[in-house]
Amino acid sequence: MPYPFTRGVFICGEPIYVDREADAAGMEAARTVLEKTLNELTARADNFFSKG
């Protein structure tokens, strides 16, 4: 639980769509895109308040 009056940030990215008929290679490609996107959003959130 965050402390009272703690600052926070919500960052959203573009939707990621996965074809419901995707084979194993398609699912792996979607997983890679999801992982990359989550890493980028996490970096943006981590640096949100550190901008001077």
mmJSON file of the N, C-alpha and C atoms, coordinates in Angstrom:
{"data_MODEL":{"atom_site":{
"group_PDB":["ATOM","ATOM","ATOM","ATOM","ATOM","ATOM","ATOM","ATOM","ATOM","ATOM","ATOM","ATOM","ATOM","ATOM","ATOM","ATOM","ATOM","ATOM","ATOM","ATOM","ATOM","ATOM","ATOM","ATOM","ATOM","ATOM","ATOM","ATOM","ATOM","ATOM","ATOM","ATOM","ATOM","ATOM","ATOM","ATOM","ATOM","ATOM","ATOM","ATOM","ATOM","ATOM","ATOM","ATOM","ATOM","ATOM","ATOM","ATOM","ATOM","ATOM","ATOM","ATOM","ATOM","ATOM","ATOM","ATOM","ATOM","ATOM","ATOM","ATOM","ATOM","ATOM","ATOM","ATOM","ATOM","ATOM","ATOM","ATOM","ATOM","ATOM","ATOM","ATOM","ATOM","ATOM","ATOM","ATOM","ATOM","ATOM","ATOM","ATOM","ATOM","ATOM","ATOM","ATOM","ATOM","ATOM","ATOM","ATOM","ATOM","ATOM","ATOM","ATOM","ATOM","ATOM","ATOM","ATOM","ATOM","ATOM","ATOM","ATOM","ATOM","ATOM","ATOM","ATOM","ATOM","ATOM","ATOM","ATOM","ATOM","ATOM","ATOM","ATOM","ATOM","ATOM","ATOM","ATOM","ATOM","ATOM","ATOM","ATOM","ATOM","ATOM","ATOM","ATOM","ATOM","ATOM","ATOM","ATOM","ATOM","ATOM","ATOM","ATOM","ATOM","ATOM","ATOM","ATOM","ATOM","ATOM","ATOM","ATOM","ATOM","ATOM","ATOM","ATOM","ATOM","ATOM","ATOM","ATOM","ATOM","ATOM","ATOM","ATOM","ATOM","ATOM","ATOM","ATOM"],
"id":[1,2,3,4,5,6,7,8,9,10,11,12,13,14,15,16,17,18,19,20,21,22,23,24,25,26,27,28,29,30,31,32,33,34,35,36,37,38,39,40,41,42,43,44,45,46,47,48,49,50,51,52,53,54,55,56,57,58,59,60,61,62,63,64,65,66,67,68,69,70,71,72,73,74,75,76,77,78,79,80,81,82,83,84,85,86,87,88,89,90,91,92,93,94,95,96,97,98,99,100,101,102,103,104,105,106,107,108,109,110,111,112,113,114,115,116,117,118,119,120,121,122,123,124,125,126,127,128,129,130,131,132,133,134,135,136,137,138,139,140,141,142,143,144,145,146,147,148,149,150,151,152,153,154,155,156],
"type_symbol":["N","C","C","N","C","C","N","C","C","N","C","C","N","C","C","N","C","C","N","C","C","N","C","C","N","C","C","N","C","C","N","C","C","N","C","C","N","C","C","N","C","C","N","C","C","N","C","C","N","C","C","N","C","C","N","C","C","N","C","C","N","C","C","N","C","C","N","C","C","N","C","C","N","C","C","N","C","C","N","C","C","N","C","C","N","C","C","N","C","C","N","C","C","N","C","C","N","C","C","N","C","C","N","C","C","N","C","C","N","C","C","N","C","C","N","C","C","N","C","C","N","C","C","N","C","C","N","C","C","N","C","C","N","C","C","N","C","C","N","C","C","N","C","C","N","C","C","N","C","C","N","C","C","N","C","C"],
"label_atom_id":["N","CA","C","N","CA","C","N","CA","C","N","CA","C","N","CA","C","N","CA","C","N","CA","C","N","CA","C","N","CA","C","N","CA","C","N","CA","C","N","CA","C","N","CA","C","N","CA","C","N","CA","C","N","CA","C","N","CA","C","N","CA","C","N","CA","C","N","CA","C","N","CA","C","N","CA","C","N","CA","C","N","CA","C","N","CA","C","N","CA","C","N","CA","C","N","CA","C","N","CA","C","N","CA","C","N","CA","C","N","CA","C","N","CA","C","N","CA","C","N","CA","C","N","CA","C","N","CA","C","N","CA","C","N","CA","C","N","CA","C","N","CA","C","N","CA","C","N","CA","C","N","CA","C","N","CA","C","N","CA","C","N","CA","C","N","CA","C","N","CA","C","N","CA","C","N","CA","C","N","CA","C"],
"label_alt_id":[null,null,null,null,null,null,null,null,null,null,null,null,null,null,null,null,null,null,null,null,null,null,null,null,null,null,null,null,null,null,null,null,null,null,null,null,null,null,null,null,null,null,null,null,null,null,null,null,null,null,null,null,null,null,null,null,null,null,null,null,null,null,null,null,null,null,null,null,null,null,null,null,null,null,null,null,null,null,null,null,null,null,null,null,null,null,null,null,null,null,null,null,null,null,null,null,null,null,null,null,null,null,null,null,null,null,null,null,null,null,null,null,null,null,null,null,null,null,null,null,null,null,null,null,null,null,null,null,null,null,null,null,null,null,null,null,null,null,null,null,null,null,null,null,null,null,null,null,null,null,null,null,null,null,null,null],
"label_comp_id":["MET","MET","MET","PRO","PRO","PRO","TYR","TYR","TYR","PRO","PRO","PRO","PHE","PHE","PHE","THR","THR","THR","ARG","ARG","ARG","GLY","GLY","GLY","VAL","VAL","VAL","PHE","PHE","PHE","ILE","ILE","ILE","CYS","CYS","CYS","GLY","GLY","GLY","GLU","GLU","GLU","PRO","PRO","PRO","ILE","ILE","ILE","TYR","TYR","TYR","VAL","VAL","VAL","ASP","ASP","ASP","ARG","ARG","ARG","GLU","GLU","GLU","ALA","ALA","ALA","ASP","ASP","ASP","ALA","ALA","ALA","ALA","ALA","ALA","GLY","GLY","GLY","MET","MET","MET","GLU","GLU","GLU","ALA","ALA","ALA","ALA","ALA","ALA","ARG","ARG","ARG","THR","THR","THR","VAL","VAL","VAL","LEU","LEU","LEU","GLU","GLU","GLU","LYS","LYS","LYS","THR","THR","THR","LEU","LEU","LEU","ASN","ASN","ASN","GLU","GLU","GLU","LEU","LEU","LEU","THR","THR","THR","ALA","ALA","ALA","ARG","ARG","ARG","ALA","ALA","ALA","ASP","ASP","ASP","ASN","ASN","ASN","PHE","PHE","PHE","PHE","PHE","PHE","SER","SER","SER","LYS","LYS","LYS","GLY","GLY","GLY"],
"label_asym_id":["A","A","A","A","A","A","A","A","A","A","A","A","A","A","A","A","A","A","A","A","A","A","A","A","A","A","A","A","A","A","A","A","A","A","A","A","A","A","A","A","A","A","A","A","A","A","A","A","A","A","A","A","A","A","A","A","A","A","A","A","A","A","A","A","A","A","A","A","A","A","A","A","A","A","A","A","A","A","A","A","A","A","A","A","A","A","A","A","A","A","A","A","A","A","A","A","A","A","A","A","A","A","A","A","A","A","A","A","A","A","A","A","A","A","A","A","A","A","A","A","A","A","A","A","A","A","A","A","A","A","A","A","A","A","A","A","A","A","A","A","A","A","A","A","A","A","A","A","A","A","A","A","A","A","A","A"],
"label_entity_id":["1","1","1","1","1","1","1","1","1","1","1","1","1","1","1","1","1","1","1","1","1","1","1","1","1","1","1","1","1","1","1","1","1","1","1","1","1","1","1","1","1","1","1","1","1","1","1","1","1","1","1","1","1","1","1","1","1","1","1","1","1","1","1","1","1","1","1","1","1","1","1","1","1","1","1","1","1","1","1","1","1","1","1","1","1","1","1","1","1","1","1","1","1","1","1","1","1","1","1","1","1","1","1","1","1","1","1","1","1","1","1","1","1","1","1","1","1","1","1","1","1","1","1","1","1","1","1","1","1","1","1","1","1","1","1","1","1","1","1","1","1","1","1","1","1","1","1","1","1","1","1","1","1","1","1","1"],
"label_seq_id":[1,1,1,2,2,2,3,3,3,4,4,4,5,5,5,6,6,6,7,7,7,8,8,8,9,9,9,10,10,10,11,11,11,12,12,12,13,13,13,14,14,14,15,15,15,16,16,16,17,17,17,18,18,18,19,19,19,20,20,20,21,21,21,22,22,22,23,23,23,24,24,24,25,25,25,26,26,26,27,27,27,28,28,28,29,29,29,30,30,30,31,31,31,32,32,32,33,33,33,34,34,34,35,35,35,36,36,36,37,37,37,38,38,38,39,39,39,40,40,40,41,41,41,42,42,42,43,43,43,44,44,44,45,45,45,46,46,46,47,47,47,48,48,48,49,49,49,50,50,50,51,51,51,52,52,52],
"pdbx_PDB_ins_code":[null,null,null,null,null,null,null,null,null,null,null,null,null,null,null,null,null,null,null,null,null,null,null,null,null,null,null,null,null,null,null,null,null,null,null,null,null,null,null,null,null,null,null,null,null,null,null,null,null,null,null,null,null,null,null,null,null,null,null,null,null,null,null,null,null,null,null,null,null,null,null,null,null,null,null,null,null,null,null,null,null,null,null,null,null,null,null,null,null,null,null,null,null,null,null,null,null,null,null,null,null,null,null,null,null,null,null,null,null,null,null,null,null,null,null,null,null,null,null,null,null,null,null,null,null,null,null,null,null,null,null,null,null,null,null,null,null,null,null,null,null,null,null,null,null,null,null,null,null,null,null,null,null,null,null,null],
"Cartn_x":[0.83,0.0,0.882,0.575,1.337,0.979,1.921,1.689,0.721,0.001,-0.886,-0.093,-0.698,-0.133,1.058,1.225,2.272,1.868,2.829,2.54,2.595,1.762,1.74,1.443,1.627,1.382,0.801,-0.174,-0.717,-0.322,0.291,0.69,0.098,-0.576,-1.201,-0.564,-0.479,0.025,-1.098,-0.739,-1.712,-2.17,-3.391,-3.866,-3.007,-2.858,-2.13,-3.134,-3.31,-4.275,-3.546,-4.113,-3.558,-4.657,-4.318,-5.278,-5.63,-6.908,-7.309,-6.956,-6.638,-6.231,-4.712,-3.981,-2.521,-1.922,-0.91,-0.178,0.925,1.786,2.836,3.764,4.097,4.978,4.286,3.004,2.245,2.122,1.918,1.831,3.175,4.249,5.587,5.863,5.454,5.627,4.821,3.597,2.763,3.374,3.925,4.568,5.754,6.526,7.688,7.266,6.223,5.707,5.21,4.477,3.958,5.091,6.103,7.237,7.958,8.213,8.883,8.056,6.752,5.869,5.827,5.707,5.682,6.992,8.108,9.4,9.494,9.014,9.036,8.127,6.93,6.007,6.549,7.184,7.785,8.887,9.711,10.777,10.184,9.115,8.457,7.908,7.29,6.729,7.837,8.928,10.042,10.674,10.685,11.33,10.363,9.099,8.084,8.375,8.72,8.94,10.399,11.308,12.721,13.131,12.23,12.543,12.65,13.739,13.99,13.588],
"Cartn_y":[-1.169,0.0,1.242,2.188,3.435,4.262,5.062,5.969,7.075,7.666,8.786,9.912,10.535,11.658,11.258,9.961,9.487,9.787,10.194,10.449,9.128,9.037,7.86,8.268,7.351,7.635,6.384,6.591,5.53,5.844,4.895,5.078,3.931,4.257,3.258,3.317,2.192,2.124,1.805,1.661,1.295,-0.153,-0.466,-1.848,-2.803,-4.001,-5.055,-6.157,-6.425,-7.432,-8.703,-9.827,-11.135,-11.913,-12.409,-13.2,-14.465,-14.709,-15.884,-17.182,-17.109,-18.286,-18.396,-17.615,-17.589,-18.94,-19.315,-20.542,-20.215,-21.169,-20.977,-19.827,-19.697,-18.609,-17.256,-17.191,-15.954,-15.56,-16.551,-16.279,-15.793,-16.368,-15.936,-14.512,-14.182,-12.817,-11.838,-12.198,-11.341,-11.199,-12.276,-12.227,-11.286,-11.326,-10.453,-8.987,-8.693,-7.323,-6.872,-7.734,-7.401,-7.128,-7.981,-7.792,-6.468,-6.174,-4.928,-3.719,-3.774,-2.667,-2.454,-3.531,-3.407,-2.836,-3.248,-2.701,-1.203,-0.781,0.647,1.46,0.943,1.65,1.718,0.656,0.652,1.7,1.799,2.807,4.22,4.441,5.764,6.086,5.108,5.33,5.581,4.825,4.992,6.376,6.926,8.221,9.411,9.169,10.211,11.376,11.101,12.151,12.579,11.846,12.204,13.274,13.649,14.72,16.036,16.727,17.907,19.151],
"Cartn_z":[0.0,0.0,0.0,-0.848,-0.826,0.409,0.821,1.941,1.511,2.469,2.113,1.442,0.478,-0.274,-1.148,-1.379,-2.274,-3.712,-4.515,-5.927,-6.689,-7.699,-8.548,-9.979,-10.876,-12.283,-12.947,-13.815,-14.655,-16.09,-16.74,-18.132,-18.933,-20.025,-20.887,-22.263,-22.887,-24.249,-25.212,-26.439,-27.465,-27.237,-27.638,-27.502,-28.326,-27.822,-28.529,-28.844,-30.103,-30.536,-30.949,-30.55,-30.913,-31.626,-32.789,-33.565,-32.79,-32.604,-31.826,-32.54,-33.818,-34.59,-34.705,-33.915,-34.027,-33.668,-34.444,-34.135,-33.124,-32.843,-31.84,-32.214,-33.487,-33.921,-33.761,-34.058,-33.901,-32.437,-31.575,-30.139,-29.596,-30.085,-29.644,-30.111,-31.319,-31.824,-30.971,-30.615,-29.772,-28.381,-27.845,-26.537,-26.549,-27.625,-27.757,-27.81,-28.574,-28.657,-27.29,-26.599,-25.275,-24.297,-24.289,-23.381,-23.661,-24.93,-25.306,-24.881,-25.132,-24.782,-23.27,-22.505,-21.042,-20.508,-21.072,-20.646,-20.941,-22.11,-22.462,-21.538,-21.256,-20.369,-18.942,-18.49,-17.158,-17.069,-18.096,-18.108,-18.09,-18.857,-18.843,-17.463,-16.824,-15.486,-14.467,-14.552,-13.617,-13.737,-14.94,-15.173,-15.137,-14.87,-14.954,-14.007,-12.755,-11.763,-11.686,-12.333,-12.233,-13.241,-14.147,-15.1,-14.33,-14.534,-13.756,-14.378],
"occupancy":[1.0,1.0,1.0,1.0,1.0,1.0,1.0,1.0,1.0,1.0,1.0,1.0,1.0,1.0,1.0,1.0,1.0,1.0,1.0,1.0,1.0,1.0,1.0,1.0,1.0,1.0,1.0,1.0,1.0,1.0,1.0,1.0,1.0,1.0,1.0,1.0,1.0,1.0,1.0,1.0,1.0,1.0,1.0,1.0,1.0,1.0,1.0,1.0,1.0,1.0,1.0,1.0,1.0,1.0,1.0,1.0,1.0,1.0,1.0,1.0,1.0,1.0,1.0,1.0,1.0,1.0,1.0,1.0,1.0,1.0,1.0,1.0,1.0,1.0,1.0,1.0,1.0,1.0,1.0,1.0,1.0,1.0,1.0,1.0,1.0,1.0,1.0,1.0,1.0,1.0,1.0,1.0,1.0,1.0,1.0,1.0,1.0,1.0,1.0,1.0,1.0,1.0,1.0,1.0,1.0,1.0,1.0,1.0,1.0,1.0,1.0,1.0,1.0,1.0,1.0,1.0,1.0,1.0,1.0,1.0,1.0,1.0,1.0,1.0,1.0,1.0,1.0,1.0,1.0,1.0,1.0,1.0,1.0,1.0,1.0,1.0,1.0,1.0,1.0,1.0,1.0,1.0,1.0,1.0,1.0,1.0,1.0,1.0,1.0,1.0,1.0,1.0,1.0,1.0,1.0,1.0],
"B_iso_or_equiv":[0.0,0.0,0.0,0.0,0.0,0.0,0.0,0.0,0.0,0.0,0.0,0.0,0.0,0.0,0.0,0.0,0.0,0.0,0.0,0.0,0.0,0.0,0.0,0.0,0.0,0.0,0.0,0.0,0.0,0.0,0.0,0.0,0.0,0.0,0.0,0.0,0.0,0.0,0.0,0.0,0.0,0.0,0.0,0.0,0.0,0.0,0.0,0.0,0.0,0.0,0.0,0.0,0.0,0.0,0.0,0.0,0.0,0.0,0.0,0.0,0.0,0.0,0.0,0.0,0.0,0.0,0.0,0.0,0.0,0.0,0.0,0.0,0.0,0.0,0.0,0.0,0.0,0.0,0.0,0.0,0.0,0.0,0.0,0.0,0.0,0.0,0.0,0.0,0.0,0.0,0.0,0.0,0.0,0.0,0.0,0.0,0.0,0.0,0.0,0.0,0.0,0.0,0.0,0.0,0.0,0.0,0.0,0.0,0.0,0.0,0.0,0.0,0.0,0.0,0.0,0.0,0.0,0.0,0.0,0.0,0.0,0.0,0.0,0.0,0.0,0.0,0.0,0.0,0.0,0.0,0.0,0.0,0.0,0.0,0.0,0.0,0.0,0.0,0.0,0.0,0.0,0.0,0.0,0.0,0.0,0.0,0.0,0.0,0.0,0.0,0.0,0.0,0.0,0.0,0.0,0.0],
"pdbx_formal_charge":[null,null,null,null,null,null,null,null,null,null,null,null,null,null,null,null,null,null,null,null,null,null,null,null,null,null,null,null,null,null,null,null,null,null,null,null,null,null,null,null,null,null,null,null,null,null,null,null,null,null,null,null,null,null,null,null,null,null,null,null,null,null,null,null,null,null,null,null,null,null,null,null,null,null,null,null,null,null,null,null,null,null,null,null,null,null,null,null,null,null,null,null,null,null,null,null,null,null,null,null,null,null,null,null,null,null,null,null,null,null,null,null,null,null,null,null,null,null,null,null,null,null,null,null,null,null,null,null,null,null,null,null,null,null,null,null,null,null,null,null,null,null,null,null,null,null,null,null,null,null,null,null,null,null,null,null],
"auth_seq_id":[1,1,1,2,2,2,3,3,3,4,4,4,5,5,5,6,6,6,7,7,7,8,8,8,9,9,9,10,10,10,11,11,11,12,12,12,13,13,13,14,14,14,15,15,15,16,16,16,17,17,17,18,18,18,19,19,19,20,20,20,21,21,21,22,22,22,23,23,23,24,24,24,25,25,25,26,26,26,27,27,27,28,28,28,29,29,29,30,30,30,31,31,31,32,32,32,33,33,33,34,34,34,35,35,35,36,36,36,37,37,37,38,38,38,39,39,39,40,40,40,41,41,41,42,42,42,43,43,43,44,44,44,45,45,45,46,46,46,47,47,47,48,48,48,49,49,49,50,50,50,51,51,51,52,52,52],
"auth_comp_id":["MET","MET","MET","PRO","PRO","PRO","TYR","TYR","TYR","PRO","PRO","PRO","PHE","PHE","PHE","THR","THR","THR","ARG","ARG","ARG","GLY","GLY","GLY","VAL","VAL","VAL","PHE","PHE","PHE","ILE","ILE","ILE","CYS","CYS","CYS","GLY","GLY","GLY","GLU","GLU","GLU","PRO","PRO","PRO","ILE","ILE","ILE","TYR","TYR","TYR","VAL","VAL","VAL","ASP","ASP","ASP","ARG","ARG","ARG","GLU","GLU","GLU","ALA","ALA","ALA","ASP","ASP","ASP","ALA","ALA","ALA","ALA","ALA","ALA","GLY","GLY","GLY","MET","MET","MET","GLU","GLU","GLU","ALA","ALA","ALA","ALA","ALA","ALA","ARG","ARG","ARG","THR","THR","THR","VAL","VAL","VAL","LEU","LEU","LEU","GLU","GLU","GLU","LYS","LYS","LYS","THR","THR","THR","LEU","LEU","LEU","ASN","ASN","ASN","GLU","GLU","GLU","LEU","LEU","LEU","THR","THR","THR","ALA","ALA","ALA","ARG","ARG","ARG","ALA","ALA","ALA","ASP","ASP","ASP","ASN","ASN","ASN","PHE","PHE","PHE","PHE","PHE","PHE","SER","SER","SER","LYS","LYS","LYS","GLY","GLY","GLY"],
"auth_asym_id":["A","A","A","A","A","A","A","A","A","A","A","A","A","A","A","A","A","A","A","A","A","A","A","A","A","A","A","A","A","A","A","A","A","A","A","A","A","A","A","A","A","A","A","A","A","A","A","A","A","A","A","A","A","A","A","A","A","A","A","A","A","A","A","A","A","A","A","A","A","A","A","A","A","A","A","A","A","A","A","A","A","A","A","A","A","A","A","A","A","A","A","A","A","A","A","A","A","A","A","A","A","A","A","A","A","A","A","A","A","A","A","A","A","A","A","A","A","A","A","A","A","A","A","A","A","A","A","A","A","A","A","A","A","A","A","A","A","A","A","A","A","A","A","A","A","A","A","A","A","A","A","A","A","A","A","A"],
"auth_atom_id":["N","CA","C","N","CA","C","N","CA","C","N","CA","C","N","CA","C","N","CA","C","N","CA","C","N","CA","C","N","CA","C","N","CA","C","N","CA","C","N","CA","C","N","CA","C","N","CA","C","N","CA","C","N","CA","C","N","CA","C","N","CA","C","N","CA","C","N","CA","C","N","CA","C","N","CA","C","N","CA","C","N","CA","C","N","CA","C","N","CA","C","N","CA","C","N","CA","C","N","CA","C","N","CA","C","N","CA","C","N","CA","C","N","CA","C","N","CA","C","N","CA","C","N","CA","C","N","CA","C","N","CA","C","N","CA","C","N","CA","C","N","CA","C","N","CA","C","N","CA","C","N","CA","C","N","CA","C","N","CA","C","N","CA","C","N","CA","C","N","CA","C","N","CA","C","N","CA","C","N","CA","C"],
"pdbx_PDB_model_num":[1,1,1,1,1,1,1,1,1,1,1,1,1,1,1,1,1,1,1,1,1,1,1,1,1,1,1,1,1,1,1,1,1,1,1,1,1,1,1,1,1,1,1,1,1,1,1,1,1,1,1,1,1,1,1,1,1,1,1,1,1,1,1,1,1,1,1,1,1,1,1,1,1,1,1,1,1,1,1,1,1,1,1,1,1,1,1,1,1,1,1,1,1,1,1,1,1,1,1,1,1,1,1,1,1,1,1,1,1,1,1,1,1,1,1,1,1,1,1,1,1,1,1,1,1,1,1,1,1,1,1,1,1,1,1,1,1,1,1,1,1,1,1,1,1,1,1,1,1,1,1,1,1,1,1,1]
}}}
